[in-house]
Amino acid sequence: MDDFHVGQKVLCIDDTVLPPGSLFVNPDGETRSSLGDLHGLTKGKIYTVRCFVSGKKFTTIHLDEIKRPLRGNLRGWGFNLHRFKPL
């Protein structure tokens, strides 16, 4: 996450959608379960970092341009950092 900061522009490099509940291994070697909906995230588009949310095992990036629905007690779903490249 050292390469990212709030207010930064980032380029989406991965908008692959997996069916909900599909398991995948992220670039950090963690097995994750897909939520199935990226709410308009588009490869090649530039976004602005709104904030980060750190969980027990991983950190997600939240964007100004995409407000995802609330999920449990979270402020909304974030995206895995591997989907972006800092500009």
Buried (B, 14 or more C-beta within 10 A) or exposed (E): EEEBEEEBEBBBEBBEEBEEEEEEEEEEEEEBEBBEEBEEBEEEEEBEBBBBBEEEEBEBBBBEEBEBEEEEEBEBBBBBBEBBEEE
